[in-house]
Amino acid sequence: MRLHRLDITAFGPFGASQSVDFDDLSAAGLFLLHGPTGAGKTSVLDAVCYALYGSVPGARQGSGQGMTLRSDHAAPGTRTEVRLELTVAGRRLEITRQPPWERLKLRGKGTTVDKAQTWLREYDPATRAWKDLSRSHQEIGEEITQLLGMSREQFCQVVLLPQGDFARFLRADAEARGKLLGRLFDTRRFAEVEKRLAERRRATEAQVREGDAALLADAHRMQQAAGDAMELPELAPGEPGLAEAVLEAAAVARATARELLTIADRRLTAAESARAATGRELADARELDRLQSRFAEARERAARLAERSDAHRAALERMERARKAEAVAPALELRDAADSEHRRTADAEARARALLPQTLADAGAAPLAAAARRAAEELGGLESARRAERRLAALVEERAGLDRQERADEEVRQEAETWLADWETVRTGLQSRVDSAQEAATRAEQLAVQRDPARRRLTAARQRDRLTDDTEAARQRALAAAEDAVEARAHWLDLKEQRLHGIAAELAANLTDGTPCAVCGATQHPAPARKTAGHVDREAEERALTAYQTADELRAQAERHLGTVREALAAATAEAGDAPTAQLAEEAEELEGAYTRARATASGLHAAQEELRRAEGEREQRVAAQQQAAVRSASRVAGRDRLEREQAALEEELARARGNAESVTARAAQLERRAALLTDAADTARAAEDTARRLKDADARLADAAFRAGFDTPADAAAALLDDTAHRELQRRLDAWQSEDAAVRAVLAEPDTADAARRPPADLTAAERAAADADRRLREASSARDAADRCRAELDRLSAHAATSVRRLAPLREEHTRVARLASLAAGTSADNERRMRLESYVLAARLEQVAAAATARLLRMSSGRYTLVHSDDRSGRGRSGLGLHVVDAWTGRERDTATLSGGETFFASLALALGLADVVTDEAGGVRLDTLFIDEGFGSLDDQTLDEVLDVLDALRERDRSVGIVSHVPDLRRRIHAQLEVVKGRSGSVLRQRGTG
């Protein structure tokens, strides 16, 4: 990588545009970058870094995405810009970067922020023109990082060599060296391996502990099931031997549980035998008690039977008379039926004769039947007259229907004529309503178009009135904030100038004898500057700067707010115009009222149209009804004449048929009633004669049956009869007495019962008590056996579960052991890692060996062959080894720590280390050639001879077509190095001056 040209505008301390021609400076191979403290030497290097990576090293980047990079000395309209032209990997590129910029708005007041801009161009030798490649921040950053092969941190360490950092690197401990080397060589993947191994170890350990905790939980459950028969191992989850101890304790508990189960089985068998014996004794006592009670009960039942013997004999005699009377029962039933039938027919005959005329009241059945036949014959002759009468009634009804139709049609004609007389007036009124509603709808549409602009103007006018007050208030606040910012800036610049005048005293306050000066590098300080009264220190300046930045931010916020309010006021004024708000409100209200009234009127359009259509339809219906009524009236005239002629003929026929009756139907009803009465009377007379003969026959048969059965009269036989209920009850009583007598005799004749009666009374209470005690002992033995069996089963289940858990955890335990060993080895805590060296430290140690070898090649020349840098992996105290760095003194032959070097020796040793590190990092990055290097400070600590040797080494870099820029305050270097880039500072900003070139 070779730098060609750098253009800076409004960057850091440079208020105006500045340019650096690196081709001109690099022609001499060695050039000097110098200037007073605070002039901006580091800002030149920051500009190179910002052009390449879009950011500057360390805290100088600040916040706000690079907005702090802008020069405070720049003109308001000048934008910050850095342009770098370089050659890398054989390609000549130009990178232009502009950080975010807060500027005044083009229209209105206030400020706005322009986004950061980046351009990448490449020079095409064939066309001798620049070609645009990209304007994307991300694409350009990835392209530059890929071409250089290093990150921003690596670039700042390799190309911009900070000697202070490498001096600290020489004196640092292993941990500090590890952090620096880790950033340069990106060993994060090895640290990630350590981290992943540690995480995996913790994960497997947690899993093993979790499995052991579950195993201990099973052990606790087994202890609860076994009671005092099991002792838990005194081991915590994760400790070795826990699984074996748990399984061993479980085996002992299972054996104990099986022994207890055997004992419980034997106790249960003994209890069952005792229970069976007491059960048999209880059954024998109960049987003896039952037989003795049975015999006593039978004796009592026999006594009760003897007391009821007379009643039993009377019941037997009553049952015998009832059986004899049953032979007379059919004749009694037949006589009762004949008597009932005779009384019924006699009553019916009396009722029928009461309805006959007096002339036929005493007639026999035959005369009554003949009179009924004559009435029926006369009734048959009236059938044609009855049909004529029904037809006459139909004619009358038909004529009445014609009259009703005539009246209805007349009403229709009159109503239609009345309604049609007002039709024109109704139609005109409805059409007027439709026209008015249509006009109102059109007017509402026109008003709706005018209403929305009026509303917007009113809203804008109200906002205009409110924003007018807000604009004045914002303007006053912006003016006050601007005055505060001006005062804060003037105060800060005054303090800054005062501090610059007294900066020498501030630097001298940190000088100690033997320590190189940070400005000139001298170790002797004969006359350091002293602070005067009223001295301004760094903290005071920074507080003033912070106050100024805060005030300026408040000013910018106030101006932005003022611009926003003014823009809103302008927009509202443009919308509302100059009309007063009250006038616009009154106009909007009038327009809204007119719109509402028009909408209300227009809403009746559909109803008016529907009503007009209904009225026209009704008119058509009424005209049609009027015409149809006239047609029907004409057709009814002929029908009425025909009906009148037919009615006259029928009335003449009916007058002859009805005689003195009101009508033919009345005459027919008279004849039908007469024939029915005569027929009924004849039938009832014949039935009464028949039932009288049957009653006489039944009396004769009943008397004969009673005599044959042994009864004096039929009444005695009837009294001896029993109905079904009485017969069943008497038979039940006889059967019950006989059954009870047989049962009592059978019980008293039983041998077992009689033998039990002769024995002493049974002691049932004592037998039940003995049986209850045996039952209780059996239940207790059974419960104890069940508990022992459950304990055995639970211990078997839990033991099997524990054994399964142990087998499942075995691979995990092996993995944890393997991972823990690897993690300890990688972390340097394992006993196998004798030097306690971490994996990342091991990799960095290899890189440090390469750096020491590359640095030694230049250190030997700078120290006239005296010093050599070597890597040491010895442990320091109780710390870890791997990143030690020693120097071998050829004059003494001894190896010692780099912290024992003097100030000048430390400088050229750190310079050699930096150059060696640059070579190693370059090779690590893919061999990108670095043709431009910068070395920062430290040359003031060298004597003339050593300075010459160091410059010779740096000048030797030119032989490899490299250019080296030295950043230093040492005056002697200005005489030795002719190519110079001077940074000159002033109140209006710093400027660059290039000397001793082409």
TORFI-8566 format. One record per residue (C-alpha): z, x, y. Coordinates in steps of 0.001 Angstrom, whole numbers, padded with zeros to 6 digits, always signed. Layout:
ZXY ...
REM end
This chain:
+000000+000000+000000 -001026+001399+003419 -000266-000199+006786 -003066-000148+009391 -002024-002203+012389 +000880-004400+013520 +000687-006910+016420 +003934-008524+017657 +004224-011369+020176 +007518-012918+021391 +009356-011496+018353 +012933-010218+018467 +013489-008113+021613 +009740-008001+022382 +009022-010697+024991 +005322-009833+025416 +002621-008777+022950 +003021-005280+021435 +000783-003363+018991 +001337-000482+016566 -001608+001568+015242 -000264+002890+011937 -003604+004576+011150 -003160+006730+014256 +000508+007412+013447 -000190+008143+009771 -002865+010727+010594 -000128+013299+011120 +001579+012252+007864 +005028+012212+009481 +005924+010124+012538 +009128+009307+014384 +010364+005860+015435 +013060+006290+018082 +014669+004527+020998 +018079+003635+022413 +020551+001503+020535 +019621-002167+020643 +016063-001486+021800 +014468-002965+018681 +013631-000164+016223 +014794-002268+013294 +012832-005245+014685 +009585-003302+014117 +010496-002970+010432 +011625-006620+010409 +008199-007635+011706 +006506-005794+008807 +008825-007507+006333 +008337-010938+007990 +004541-010580+007906 +004607-009829+004182 +007346-012195+002952 +007907-014766+005720 +011551-013712+006201 +013560-010712+007394 +016322-008855+005530 +019959-009898+005525 +021658-012013+008173 +018929-011354+010741 +016953-014255+009267 +019583-016637+010684 +019184-020402+010229 +016582-022910+011314 +013779-021590+009050 +013035-018569+011314 +013431-020215+014730 +015976-017510+015692 +013267-014830+015380 +011782-015906+018705 +012412-013543+021596 +014731-014790+024328 +012560-012880+026799 +009334-014737+025906 +007582-017033+028370 +007989-020775+027587 +004292-021185+026738 +004012-018094+024530 +004291-018654+020795 +005946-016176+018464 +003430-014428+016205 +003289-011406+013860 -000038-010052+012564 -000182-007222+009999 -003290-005480+008703 -002848-003492+005481 -004584-002280+002356 -003053-003067-001021 -004605-002782-004485 -007897-001724-002891 -008123-004882-000755 -007890-004867+003043 -005945-007907+004167 -004738-009438+007416 -001614-011626+007419 -000684-013730+010456 +002586-015654+010594 +004000-017958+013266 +007581-019205+012752 +008601-022741+013824 +008435-023135+017615 +010248-025578+019872 +008024-026214+022899 +007644-028710+025751 +005691-031849+024991 +002102-031992+026267 +002661-035522+027551 +005924-036759+028925 +009162-034842+028999 +011311-033272+026336 +010475-030842+023541 +008907-030962+020117 +008919-028545+017174 +005653-027118+015830 +005708-026242+012136 +005403-022678+010885 +001822-021416+010405 +000452-018710+008076 -003062-017260+007700 -004418-014789+005137 -007792-013116+005634 -009644-010382+003697 -012165-007898+005085 -015537-007954+003313 -017201-004502+003579 -020564-005925+002566 -020748-008363+005495 -018343-006403+007723 -016542-009628+008545 -013158-011217+007844 -013057-014021+005293 -010354-016744+005305 -008450-016951+002016 -005582-019404+002526 -003289-021134+005012 -000637-022221+002477 +002790-020577+002788 +003378-020788-000962 -000048-019486-002003 +000089-016572+000451 +003643-015658-000620 +002687-015677-004311 -000481-013625-003606 +001355-010910-001620 +004238-010708-004139 +001734-010361-006986 -000285-007658-005186 +002790-005616-004179 +004536-006240-007494 +007977-006424-005912 +010272-008882-004229 +011449-008726-000623 +014718-007049-001655 +012846-004393-003659 +010437-003807-000784 +013292-003301+001685 +014878-000735-000645 +011641+001080-001590 +009513+001029+001564 +012210+000622+004260 +014686+003199+002940 +018153+002420+004431 +020028+005721+004132 +023426+004119+004752 +022992+001963+001659 +022140+004964-000543 +025018+006995+000838 +027306+004154-000183 +025420+004053-003503 +026345+007683-004136 +030033+007011-003490 +030184+003547-005062 +031821+002646-008343 +029927+001412-011418 +030154-002260-010440 +028671-001715-006961 +025870+000443-008392 +025214-002243-010949 +024748-004929-008283 +022192-002814-006339 +020258-001725-009400 +020323-005266-010726 +018613-006541-007580 +015994-003780-007683 +015092-003884-011366 +015723-007597-011944 +017947-007312-015009 +018959-010922-014719 +017432-011642-018120 +019894-009255-019776 +022787-010761-017808 +021477-014147-018885 +021554-012946-022511 +025219-011977-022038 +025914-015324-020427 +024111-017248-023155 +025989-015352-025864 +029316-016032-024116 +028427-019704-023714 +027367-019870-027359 +030639-018202-028397 +032641-020713-026351 +030582-023583-027745 +031019-022504-031386 +034694-021766-030766 +035135-025242-029295 +033339-026725-032298 +035519-024753-034723 +038633-025790-032803 +037450-029377-032805 +036859-029207-036577 +040275-027590-037125 +041889-030247-034929 +040267-032941-037074 +041462-031077-040184 +045017-030928-038780 +044762-034636-037966 +043911-035271-041643 +046893-033086-042602 +049185-035122-040342 +047892-038333-041903 +048509-036854-045373 +052047-035915-044307 +052607-039479-043072 +051336-040823-046404 +053352-038346-048512 +056568-038538-046491 +058821-035538-047118 +056703-034313-050029 +054346-032239-047810 +054934-029433-045309 +052287-028695-042652 +051125-025094-042027 +052410-023618-038748 +048928-022679-037522 +046971-023759-034439 +043306-024890-034427 +040983-021893-034587 +043477-019554-036296 +042369-017916-039583 +043642-019374-042831 +044218-022860-041469 +041738-024534-043837 +043148-022813-046962 +046732-023664-045948 +045870-027331-045402 +044054-027602-048763 +046964-025928-050591 +049537-028252-048983 +047323-031223-049856 +047161-030158-053530 +050985-029962-053726 +051291-033387-052089 +048787-034930-054559 +050689-033556-057582 +053980-034892-056233 +052396-038310-055586 +051112-038515-059176 +054589-037721-060578 +056130-040444-058396 +053447-042897-059606 +054331-042176-063278 +058032-042840-062624 +057183-046092-060822 +055004-047222-063759 +057904-046748-066187 +060335-048659-063962 +057814-051485-063641 +057472-051754-067461 +061256-052016-067900 +061502-054676-065181 +058693-056709-066785 +060534-056671-070189 +063819-057838-068602 +061932-060544-066704 +060343-061846-069935 +063765-062078-071691 +065421-063980-068842 +062382-066218-068670 +062733-067198-072294 +066471-067910-071858 +065735-070056-068782 +063067-072024-070708 +065525-072712-073589 +068221-073917-071151 +065762-076164-069365 +064535-077659-072668 +068152-078397-073836 +068945-080009-070485 +065779-082111-070697 +066555-083407-074211 +070181-084247-073337 +069049-086095-070209 +066365-087895-072242 +068918-089177-074823 +071333-090431-072123 +068502-092187-070323 +067362-093919-073565 +070900-095301-074179 +070970-096742-070659 +067528-098375-071124 +068642-100015-074431 +071630-101583-072676 +069415-103046-069963 +067066-104595-072625 +069987-106370-074325 +070970-107929-071022 +067412-109445-070537 +066904-110876-074076 +067389-114647-073120 +064813-114437-070377 +062433-112823-072835 +062707-115746-075337 +062053-118327-072521 +058952-116434-071488 +057654-116478-075060 +058010-120292-075252 +056228-120771-071895 +053350-118586-073071 +053017-120732-076269 +052683-124074-074296 +050078-122434-072027 +047998-121414-075058 +047995-125075-076314 +047021-126400-072875 +044032-124090-072775 +042298-126367-075379 +042461-129322-072899 +041317-127217-069898 +037525-127832-070334 +037948-131618-070393 +040216-131466-067304 +037670-129395-065436 +034790-131741-066400 +036746-134875-065273 +037695-133172-061890 +034024-132232-061289 +032766-135763-062050 +035392-137310-059743 +034477-134956-056854 +030740-135653-057253 +031324-139444-057330 +033372-139389-054124 +030732-137261-052366 +027776-139562-053279 +029766-142701-052342 +030508-141214-048881 +026814-140321-048390 +025705-143849-049363 +028134-145396-046890 +026863-143160-044058 +023172-143933-044846 +023709-147739-044997 +025560-147651-041669 +022309-146519-039948 +020120-149343-041403 +019391-152684-039696 +021754-155533-040602 +019050-157206-042647 +018871-154252-045066 +022577-153176-045093 +023300-154804-048512 +019888-154205-050136 +019635-152331-053398 +017918-149031-054040 +014528-150603-055007 +014160-152852-051848 +015081-149881-049647 +012400-147689-051247 +009698-150383-050720 +010586-150726-047004 +010331-146949-046575 +006780-146925-048094 +005616-149592-045624 +006906-147608-042573 +005105-144464-043798 +001781-146275-044132 +002016-147561-040563 +002853-144055-039305 -000317-142648-040927 -002484-145065-038925 -001220-143607-035580 -002555-140029-036131 -005864-140493-034183 -003984-142109-031303 -001612-139142-031151 -004587-136731-030882 -006016-138815-028044 -002646-138746-026266 -002469-134933-026511 -006015-134664-025137 -005112-136913-022213 -002108-134689-021373 -004418-131658-021461 -006888-133389-019094 -004082-134173-016665 -002904-130561-016735 -006481-129285-016304 -006976-131521-013213 -003657-130275-011805 -004875-126669-012349 -008072-127428-010443 -006003-128815-007575 -003801-125708-007520 -006860-123433-007495 -008336-125429-004651 -005160-125087-002597 -004944-121317-003357 -008563-120722-002351 -008011-122665+000831 -005013-120476+001668 -007096-117346+000973 -009879-118551+003284 -007479-119452+006085 -005524-116146+005804 -008774-114132+005755 -010120-115914+008804 -006851-115341+010691 -006710-111596+009767 -010437-110973+010501 -010087-112611+013912 -007828-109625+015019 -009801-106872+013227 -011561-105364+016211 -008297-105026+018127 -006537-103382+015163 -009432-100986+014468 -009660-099925+018125 -005907-099160+018231 -005946-097104+015028 -009028-095145+016099 -007312-094379+019409 -004284-092937+017520 -006573-090697+015413 -008411-089415+018495 -005118-088676+020302 -003709-086742+017296 -006923-084677+016976 -006811-083771+020677 -003115-082779+020310 -003935-080545+017289 -006639-078756+019277 -004232-078336+022194 -001514-076969+019852 -003911-074325+018476 -004779-073206+021998 -001092-073044+022973 -000226-071090+019776 -002700-068389+020802 -001002-068164+024221 +002577-068328+022832 +002757-064977+020902 +001525-062822+023877 +004012-064627+026123 +006842-063902+023683 +005845-060225+023433 +005678-059901+027225 +009123-061494+027553 +010607-059154+024899 +008946-056150+026537 +010249-057253+029978 +013811-057475+028667 +013449-054064+026998 +011925-052707+030254 +014994-053853+032218 +017364-052290+029697 +015420-048997+029435 +015280-048644+033247 +019059-048212+033298 +018984-046019+030178 +016329-043736+031737 +018393-043076+034840 +021475-042340+032750 +019489-040016+030439 +017979-038219+033441 +021427-037556+034901 +022651-036235+031528 +019580-034001+031089 +019999-032610+034608 +023677-031855+033993 +022879-030238+030592 +020161-028069+032184 +022551-026865+034863 +025165-026048+032188 +022581-024144+030123 +021437-022096+033165 +025020-021188+034008 +025786-020287+030354 +022660-018083+030107 +023443-016272+033340 +027028-015691+032148 +025804-014365+028777 +023230-012007+030379 +025878-010665+032732 +028250-009975+029845 +025440-008445+027790 +024482-006089+030608 +028134-005129+031092 +028465-004403+027355 +025299-002295+027327 +026708-000233+030177 +029863+000364+028127 +028294+000560+024627 +029014+004280+024389 +032754+003664+024623 +032492+000933+021980 +030664+003278+019582 +033093+006104+020338 +036047+003929+019344 +034963+004161+015676 +034427+007989+015641 +036668+010199+013495 +036445+013942+013073 +034341+014963+010128 +032510+011659+009951 +028863+011675+011112 +028075+009799+014309 +026024+006673+013658 +023816+007574+016668 +023280+011325+016578 +024689+012217+013165 +027033+014950+014503 +030382+015429+012781 +032117+016900+015887 +033007+014593+018789 +034331+016727+021657 +034155+014169+024495 +033886+010563+023303 +033417+007918+025989 +036434+005804+026991 +036638+002085+027668 +037112+001119+031310 +038998-001805+032759 +037188-005101+032215 +035236-003753+029246 +033150-006411+027464 +033331-006117+023684 +031050-007535+021008 +033210-010635+020424 +033100-011619+024109 +029321-011233+024192 +028930-013241+020996 +031171-016014+022343 +029075-016137+025531 +025887-016194+023425 +027278-018980+021259 +028260-020938+024366 +024782-020440+025804 +023091-021478+022530 +025289-024558+022335 +024546-025475+025960 +020832-024848+025452 +020827-027041+022326 +022590-029799+024261 +020000-029395+027046 +017136-029654+024552 +018719-032722+022950 +019212-034357+026360 +015590-033632+027357 +014305-034959+024039 +016369-038106+024473 +015106-038493+028080 +011511-038125+026904 +012044-040701+024162 +013586-043193+026601 +010773-042637+029151 +008105-043155+026503 +009783-046383+025418 +010057-047510+029086 +006370-046768+029700 +005368-048702+026588 +007545-051664+027579 +006215-051644+031182 +002621-051516+029953 +003298-054512+027736 +005295-056622+030233 +003541-055735+033515 +005278-056133+036896 +006273-059798+036535 +010034-060504+036746 +011816-061275+033490 +013024-064674+034756 +009466-065739+035586 +008202-064652+032178 +011093-066462+030511 +010332-069674+032431 +006622-069443+031535 +007415-068785+027885 +009835-071745+027815 +007261-074111+029384 +004610-072905+026958 +006982-073377+024016 +007829-076937+025140 +004164-077896+025512 +003444-076366+022111 +006291-078304+020498 +005134-081615+022009 +001535-080993+020960 +002629-080145+017411 +004751-083307+017249 +001781-085447+018362 -000654-083647+016053 +001663-084125+013081 +000745-087883+013047 -003016-087225+012585 -003022-087530+008819 -000856-090676+008871 -003151-092311+011497 -006275-091470+009486 -004712-092830+006315 -003662-096039+008092 -007220-096512+009472 -008706-096015+006006 -006228-098540+004525 -007064-101104+007257 -010836-100771+006644 -010285-101138+002905 -008149-104230+003467 -010871-105760+005687 -013460-105285+002928 -011099-106881+000391 -010417-109902+002612 -014135-110566+003306 -014860-110359-000438 -011937-112696-001245 -013166-115234+001336 -016643-115314-000203 -015331-115577-003770 -013028-118528-002785 -016024-120453-001368 -018029-119921-004591 -015130-121095-006792 -014609-124262-004626 -018242-125322-005077 -018118-124891-008864 -014958-127070-009216 -016615-130346-007894 -018714-131012-011053 -015811-130234-013402 -013499-132696-011650 -016030-135667-012136 -016330-134957-015885 -012556-134895-016350 -012101-138250-014538 -014565-140065-016863 -012950-138649-020048 -009459-139578-018811 -010366-143261-018256 -011706-143670-021834 -008602-142091-023397 -006182-144248-021371 -007893-147414-022612 -007643-146230-026291 -003947-145365-026009 -002971-148687-024435 -004133-150465-027593 -002325-147998-029979 +001222-147754-028489 +001908-151537-028306 +005225-152179-026564 +006304-148510-026731 +006123-146196-023804 +003653-143976-025598 +001989-143335-028952 +004362-140461-029551 +007358-142742-028935 +005891-145327-031329 +005312-142652-033999 +008885-141361-033529 +010236-144866-034120 +008263-145224-037345 +009210-141721-038579 +012947-142391-037997 +012784-145798-039787 +010990-144360-042823 +013488-141454-043041 +016543-143778-042847 +015199-146064-045527 +014294-143225-047848 +017739-141581-047408 +019571-144866-048086 +017560-145499-051273 +018267-141974-052580 +022040-142112-051886 +022350-145526-053576 +020739-144245-056804 +022994-141090-056746 +026220-143153-056358 +025336-145266-059390 +024743-142161-061556 +028047-140384-060612 +030082-143552-061383 +028778-143582-064976 +029557-139826-065455 +033166-140244-064176 +033882-142965-066710 +032621-140823-069613 +034810-137832-068460 +038021-139925-068445 +037442-140952-072071 +036895-137376-073300 +040035-136051-071438 +042351-138608-073066 +041089-137692-076532 +041520-133889-075958 +045156-134222-074711 +046140-136272-077761 +044621-133732-080137 +046529-130810-078386 +049914-132506-078850 +050432-133770-075322 +051485-137336-074592 +049313-137702-071503 +046548-135688-069793 +049053-135060-066960 +051416-133185-069356 +048534-130941-070478 +047589-130223-066896 +051216-129247-066055 +051378-126782-069004 +048293-124867-067850 +048732-121473-066111 +046309-120063-063576 +044960-116522-064010 +047534-114880-061760 +050524-116602-063385 +049138-115955-066866 +048630-112191-066135 +052119-111883-064622 +053787-113601-067597 +051820-111489-070077 +052722-108293-068166 +056406-109120-068345 +056213-109747-072123 +054216-106518-072727 +056596-104464-070566 +059653-105713-072463 +058019-104938-075797 +056855-101449-074686 +060254-100548-073287 +061960-101689-076485 +059597-099583-078636 +060005-096540-076393 +063787-096713-076450 +063848-097064-080244 +061448-094037-080552 +063563-091774-078316 +066793-092643-080065 +065121-091919-083414 +063889-088351-082410 +065746-085637-084442 +065607-082950-081650 +066910-085346-079042 +069721-086578-081242 +070632-082957-082165 +070617-081907-078472 +072949-084846-077666 +075474-083529-080132 +075443-079967-078543 +077509-078861-075475 +075892-079495-072016 +073266-076865-070900 +074275-074258-068112 +070976-074346-066157 +072385-072765-062944 +073469-069527-064676 +070089-069208-066443 +068149-069691-063151 +070353-067124-061393 +069691-064533-064106 +065937-065257-063957 +065913-064923-060117 +067628-061519-060341 +065068-060368-062900 +062193-061588-060653 +063609-059693-057669 +063919-056466-059653 +060335-056946-060932 +058977-057431-057392 +060803-054340-056145 +059465-052275-059032 +055930-053639-058477 +056098-052918-054729 +057357-049397-055420 +054533-048844-057932 +051899-050212-055493 +053261-048001-052717 +053131-044950-054994 +049558-045829-056036 +048476-046329-052408 +050090-043020-051473 +048255-041294-054344 +044917-042950-053406 +045351-042182-049679 +046209-038545-050451 +043151-038292-052730 +040931-039785-050017 +042304-037618-047232 +042185-034519-049444 +038548-035215-050288 +037786-035767-046608 +039593-032519-045707 +037703-030601-048404 +034413-032015-047118 +035367-031015-043568 +036210-027486-044732 +032838-027182-046519 +031018-028571-043453 +032844-026183-041113 +032180-023100-043275 +028655-022375-041850 +029936-023036-038335 +032829-020587-038859 +030377-017949-040065 +028109-018583-037038 +031102-018398-034667 +032197-015093-036178 +028665-013676-035848 +028144-014993-032283 +031610-013854-031169 +030893-010339-032472 +027535-010207-030656 +029029-011620-027419 +031899-009105-027475 +029454-006296-028169 +027149-007378-025293 +030111-007878-022924 +031577-004456-023753 +034873-005844-025064 +034270-005185-028758 +035988-002316-030602 +032529-001384-031926 +031404-000744-028319 +033183+002571-027856 +032158+003026-024197 +032817-000619-023296 +029296-000807-021805 +027790-004231-021069 +024221-004994-022118 +023029-005208-018512 +024824-001947-017713 +023130-000307-020695 +019680-001292-019366 +020604-000241-015830 +021937+003068-017166 +018498+003805-018576 +016938+003006-015207 +019559+005156-013459 +018629+008098-015700 +015006+007705-014560 +016070+007487-010907 +018314+010588-011209 +015482+012559-012828 +012999+011535-010104 +015550+012264-007339 +016441+015695-008766 +012860+016914-008296 +013252+016522-004513 +016983+017319-004302 +016443+020772-005789 +013992+021558-003027 +016128+020066-000252 +019224+021974-001455 +017355+025233-002171 +017808+024744-005889 +021574+024229-005752 +022098+020524-006636 +020907+018356-009512 +021663+014624-009973 +022622+013574-013498 +023581+010222-015024 +026979+009910-016724 +028077+007233-019170 +031729+008383-019237 +034427+005818-018632 +036343+006031-015368 +040006+005263-015980 +040354+001927-017770 +036983+000699-016458 +033695+000430-018295 +031159+003232-018567 +027400+003427-018149 +026600+003757-014404 +028284+007019-013431 +026367+009448-011175 +027337+013128-010861 +025927+016156-009085 +025622+019566-010835 +026293+022521-008525 +024171+025474-009702 +026301+027888-007697 +029479+027016-009598 +027936+025648-012779 +030277+022666-012598 +029519+018973-012626 +031361+016882-010035 +031358+013421-008522 +028845+012667-005758 +031697+011502-003521 +032666+015212-003049 +029438+016028-001162 +029640+016766+002557 +028025+014594+005212 +024763+016538+005317 +024686+016960+001544 +025292+013255+001146 +022350+012544+003447 +019723+014614+001690 +021131+013616-001720 +020826+009942-000750 +017346+010632+000680 +016294+012216-002594 +017852+009309-004461 +015995+006814-002262 +012657+008584-002788 +013277+008796-006507 +014252+005150-006634 +011056+004298-004727 +008990+006073-007389 +010786+004362-010292 +010645+000886-008727 +006963+001445-007932 +006266+002290-011571 +008371-000703-012626 +006300-002947-010337 +003071-001972-012048 +002235+001324-010349 +001343-000026-006908 +000824+003014-004694 +003047+003078-001581 +001265+005071+001101 +003608+004141+003982 +007379+004700+003870 +010171+004376+006466 +013451+006344+006407 +016323+005080+008553 +018865+007438+010234 +021177+010172+008931 +019289+013297+010024 +021947+014208+012609 +024298+015348+009841 +021962+018232+008757 +021933+021805+009953 +018661+023351+011083 +017851+025010+007759 +018591+021903+005714 +016694+019780+008224 +013676+022041+007810 +013889+021773+004038 +014198+017992+004216 +011242+017764+006569 +009274+019994+004264 +009962+017616+001397 +008930+014652+003511 +005903+016555+004752 +005018+017232+001121 +004593+013505+000682 +001584+013819+002966 -000080+015937+000330 -000121+012820-001807 -001841+011026+001110 +001381+009290+002151 +002761+008729+005633 +006479+008682+006335 +008108+007077+009375 +011527+008414+010339 +013877+006166+012308 +016395+008400+014115 +018207+009228+017378 +018307+013025+016708 +016745+014785+019762 +015648+017762+017670 +013336+015522+015658 +011452+014609+018839 +010530+018299+019194 +009687+018787+015530 +007663+015559+014994 +004804+015076+017440 +003581+011617+016326 +006105+009192+017808 +006592+005459+018339 +009144+004898+021095 +010943+001601+021723 +011878+001176+025402 +014267-001633+026319 +014583-003500+029630 +015876-006701+031230 +012576-008487+030502 +012429-007289+026882 +011462-004171+024940 +008032-002471+024830 +006420+000004+022373 +004911+003357+023405 +002836+005437+020990 +002683+009201+021621 +001288+012406+020104 -001478+010684+018180 -005292+011139+018148 
REM end
